[in-house]
Amino acid sequence: MTSARPSGAPAKGPGETAVSDRPEIVCICGSTRFAGEMRTANLDLTLAGVIVLAPGETDEVVTPEQKAVLDVLHLRKIDLADRVLVVNPGGYVGESTRREIAYARATGTPVSFTDPG
């Protein structure tokens, strides 16, 4: 992957937004086992005036084909974000989340963690 953002937009540094007169856009990433923690982070950020992009949620069983579609869709959410927030209680980061982190970094999107430990 290259360091250019797929959308052609320039990479953004910490605290910068592509458009300065709009709220920051944050994409939440994390394991589905932390759905409750991601909902809490979503609410906290939203109440702070942030536009939040989060993983889709369902109580239904997701087929492998649906998971593949959702994974690609989440990468597009990262493309839209000014930064990524990884919700990782106890420092846990699963395989899908590791791929999302690598993608964000490769495209110049800053990444932060709820548990940097």
Secondary structure, DSSP 8 states (H G I E B T S, - for coil): --SS-TTS-----TT--SSTTS--EEEEEE-GGGHHHHHHHHHHHHHTT-EEE-----SS---HHHHHHHHHHHHHHHHH-SEEEEE-GGG---HHHHHHHHHHHHTT--EEES---
